[in-house]
């Protein structure tokens, strides 16, 4: 069976409340993650993330639904394929950010994507998604950490 686990953890040189704002406020998210963000940050809130597709360079928009807002400790949302519409629990991926302060000026940020094993996609597509998102989180969390100076992968 293919490894479908997707997780990444880094330590950022910023307090948890600052990292929290950077991962939940649309204007801040646009600095490191997506080109355009619309987001209602409350459980059940909806939003969209827009970006240029890697393969085609064409604009892509992904719908999201917020699952958890526990400032400044945990933020989670669901997303699916760009063409899948509003993500429902049975056919989407849960993206879960966990923030843990390490002293007053550093934060451990862990991102885990789950649910890939339960979506009704072909196995090859699930495997490609997992590989792509592992690389993507490394790149995007590196960009996030760079906003605050050197970071350390954990």
The 8 nearest C-alpha neighbors of each residue, nearest first, counted from 0:
[[1, 2, 3, 122, 126, 116, 123, 125],
 [0, 2, 3, 126, 122, 125, 123, 4],
 [1, 3, 4, 0, 126, 129, 5, 130],
 [2, 4, 129, 1, 126, 5, 115, 116],
 [5, 3, 2, 6, 129, 113, 112, 111],
 [4, 6, 112, 133, 111, 129, 3, 132],
 [7, 5, 111, 110, 112, 4, 8, 133],
 [6, 8, 110, 109, 111, 136, 9, 137],
 [9, 7, 109, 108, 153, 110, 152, 6],
 [10, 8, 152, 153, 108, 107, 151, 11],
 [9, 11, 107, 151, 106, 150, 108, 152],
 [12, 10, 106, 150, 144, 105, 13, 107],
 [11, 13, 105, 147, 104, 150, 148, 106],
 [12, 14, 105, 104, 11, 106, 17, 18],
 [15, 13, 104, 105, 17, 16, 106, 103],
 [14, 16, 18, 106, 17, 100, 19, 71],
 [17, 15, 19, 18, 71, 14, 20, 70],
 [18, 16, 20, 19, 15, 14, 13, 21],
 [17, 19, 21, 15, 20, 16, 22, 14],
 [20, 18, 16, 17, 22, 21, 71, 15],
 [21, 19, 23, 17, 24, 18, 22, 16],
 [20, 22, 27, 18, 19, 23, 28, 24],
 [21, 23, 19, 20, 28, 24, 18, 27],
 [24, 22, 20, 21, 19, 25, 28, 40],
 [25, 23, 27, 20, 26, 21, 28, 22],
 [26, 24, 28, 36, 27, 37, 29, 38],
 [27, 25, 29, 28, 24, 30, 36, 21],
 [26, 28, 21, 30, 24, 29, 25, 22],
 [27, 29, 25, 30, 32, 26, 22, 31],
 [28, 30, 33, 26, 27, 34, 31, 32],
 [29, 31, 27, 28, 32, 26, 33, 143],
 [32, 30, 143, 142, 29, 28, 139, 33],
 [33, 31, 28, 29, 139, 30, 34, 143],
 [34, 32, 29, 50, 35, 49, 48, 28],
 [33, 35, 50, 29, 49, 36, 32, 48],
 [36, 34, 49, 33, 48, 29, 50, 37],
 [37, 35, 48, 25, 47, 38, 49, 29],
 [38, 36, 46, 47, 25, 48, 35, 39],
 [37, 39, 46, 40, 45, 36, 25, 47],
 [38, 40, 44, 45, 41, 46, 37, 65],
 [41, 39, 38, 44, 65, 23, 42, 68],
 [40, 42, 44, 39, 68, 43, 65, 67],
 [41, 43, 66, 65, 44, 67, 68, 40],
 [42, 44, 65, 64, 66, 41, 45, 67],
 [45, 43, 39, 41, 65, 42, 64, 40],
 [46, 44, 64, 39, 63, 38, 65, 43],
 [45, 47, 38, 37, 63, 62, 39, 64],
 [48, 46, 62, 37, 61, 63, 36, 60],
 [47, 49, 36, 61, 60, 35, 33, 62],
 [50, 48, 60, 35, 59, 34, 33, 61],
 [51, 49, 34, 59, 33, 58, 52, 60],
 [50, 52, 58, 56, 57, 59, 53, 49],
 [51, 53, 56, 57, 55, 54, 59, 58],
 [54, 52, 56, 55, 51, 57, 50, 58],
 [53, 55, 52, 56, 57, 51, 58, 59],
 [56, 54, 57, 52, 53, 51, 58, 59],
 [57, 55, 52, 51, 53, 54, 58, 59],
 [56, 58, 55, 51, 52, 59, 53, 54],
 [59, 57, 51, 50, 52, 56, 60, 49],
 [58, 60, 50, 49, 51, 52, 57, 81],
 [61, 59, 49, 48, 81, 47, 50, 62],
 [60, 62, 81, 48, 47, 49, 63, 59],
 [63, 61, 47, 85, 46, 78, 84, 48],
 [64, 62, 78, 46, 77, 47, 45, 86],
 [63, 65, 45, 77, 76, 44, 43, 66],
 [66, 64, 76, 44, 42, 43, 67, 75],
 [65, 67, 76, 42, 75, 43, 64, 77],
 [68, 66, 75, 74, 42, 65, 69, 76],
 [67, 69, 74, 70, 41, 73, 42, 75],
 [68, 70, 73, 72, 71, 74, 67, 75],
 [71, 69, 72, 68, 73, 19, 74, 16],
 [70, 72, 19, 16, 69, 15, 73, 98],
 [73, 71, 98, 70, 69, 97, 99, 74],
 [72, 74, 97, 69, 96, 68, 98, 70],
 [73, 75, 68, 96, 67, 95, 69, 97],
 [76, 74, 95, 67, 66, 94, 96, 65],
 [75, 77, 65, 66, 94, 64, 93, 63],
 [78, 76, 93, 64, 92, 63, 94, 86],
 [77, 79, 63, 86, 92, 91, 62, 93],
 [80, 78, 91, 86, 92, 83, 81, 77],
 [79, 81, 83, 82, 61, 78, 84, 91],
 [80, 82, 61, 83, 60, 79, 59, 62],
 [83, 81, 80, 84, 61, 79, 60, 62],
 [82, 84, 80, 81, 79, 85, 86, 62],
 [85, 83, 82, 86, 62, 81, 61, 79],
 [84, 86, 62, 87, 63, 83, 64, 78],
 [87, 85, 78, 91, 79, 77, 84, 63],
 [86, 88, 89, 90, 91, 85, 77, 64],
 [89, 87, 91, 90, 86, 77, 92, 93],
 [90, 88, 87, 91, 118, 117, 114, 86],
 [91, 89, 118, 87, 88, 86, 119, 92],
 [90, 92, 79, 86, 78, 88, 87, 89],
 [91, 93, 114, 77, 78, 113, 115, 79],
 [94, 92, 77, 113, 112, 76, 95, 114],
 [95, 93, 112, 76, 75, 111, 77, 92],
 [94, 96, 75, 111, 110, 74, 93, 112],
 [97, 95, 110, 74, 73, 109, 75, 98],
 [96, 98, 73, 109, 108, 72, 95, 110],
 [99, 97, 108, 72, 107, 73, 106, 15],
 [98, 100, 107, 106, 101, 108, 72, 97],
 [101, 99, 106, 15, 102, 105, 107, 98],
 [102, 100, 105, 106, 99, 103, 107, 104],
 [101, 103, 104, 100, 105, 106, 14, 99],
 [102, 104, 14, 105, 101, 100, 13, 15],
 [103, 105, 14, 13, 102, 12, 106, 101],
 [106, 104, 12, 13, 101, 14, 11, 102],
 [107, 105, 100, 11, 101, 15, 10, 99],
 [106, 108, 10, 99, 98, 9, 100, 11],
 [109, 107, 98, 9, 8, 97, 10, 106],
 [108, 110, 8, 97, 96, 7, 107, 98],
 [111, 109, 96, 7, 6, 95, 8, 97],
 [112, 110, 6, 95, 5, 94, 113, 109],
 [111, 113, 94, 5, 93, 95, 6, 92],
 [114, 112, 93, 115, 92, 111, 94, 4],
 [115, 113, 92, 117, 116, 93, 118, 91],
 [114, 116, 117, 118, 113, 92, 125, 3],
 [115, 117, 114, 118, 3, 125, 113, 119],
 [118, 116, 114, 115, 119, 89, 90, 91],
 [119, 117, 90, 115, 120, 116, 91, 114],
 [118, 120, 117, 121, 90, 116, 115, 122],
 [119, 121, 118, 124, 122, 125, 123, 117],
 [120, 122, 124, 123, 125, 119, 126, 118],
 [123, 121, 125, 124, 126, 120, 1, 127],
 [122, 124, 126, 121, 125, 127, 120, 128],
 [123, 125, 127, 121, 122, 126, 128, 120],
 [126, 124, 122, 128, 123, 127, 129, 120],
 [125, 127, 123, 129, 124, 128, 122, 130],
 [126, 128, 124, 130, 125, 129, 131, 123],
 [127, 129, 125, 131, 126, 130, 132, 124],
 [130, 128, 126, 132, 131, 127, 3, 133],
 [131, 129, 127, 133, 128, 132, 126, 134],
 [130, 132, 128, 134, 129, 133, 135, 127],
 [131, 133, 135, 129, 134, 130, 136, 128],
 [132, 134, 130, 136, 135, 131, 5, 129],
 [135, 133, 137, 132, 131, 136, 138, 130],
 [134, 136, 132, 138, 137, 133, 131, 139],
 [137, 135, 139, 138, 133, 134, 140, 132],
 [136, 138, 134, 135, 140, 139, 141, 133],
 [137, 139, 135, 141, 136, 140, 142, 134],
 [140, 138, 142, 136, 141, 137, 32, 135],
 [141, 139, 143, 142, 137, 136, 138, 144],
 [140, 142, 138, 144, 139, 143, 137, 145],
 [143, 141, 139, 145, 140, 31, 144, 138],
 [144, 142, 140, 31, 141, 145, 146, 139],
 [143, 145, 141, 146, 11, 142, 147, 150],
 [146, 144, 148, 142, 147, 143, 141, 149],
 [145, 147, 144, 143, 148, 142, 31, 30],
 [148, 146, 145, 144, 12, 13, 149, 11],
 [149, 147, 145, 146, 144, 150, 12, 11],
 [150, 148, 145, 144, 147, 151, 12, 11],
 [151, 149, 11, 144, 10, 148, 12, 152],
 [150, 152, 10, 9, 153, 149, 11, 144],
 [153, 151, 9, 8, 10, 150, 7, 141],
 [152, 9, 8, 151, 10, 7, 107, 109]]
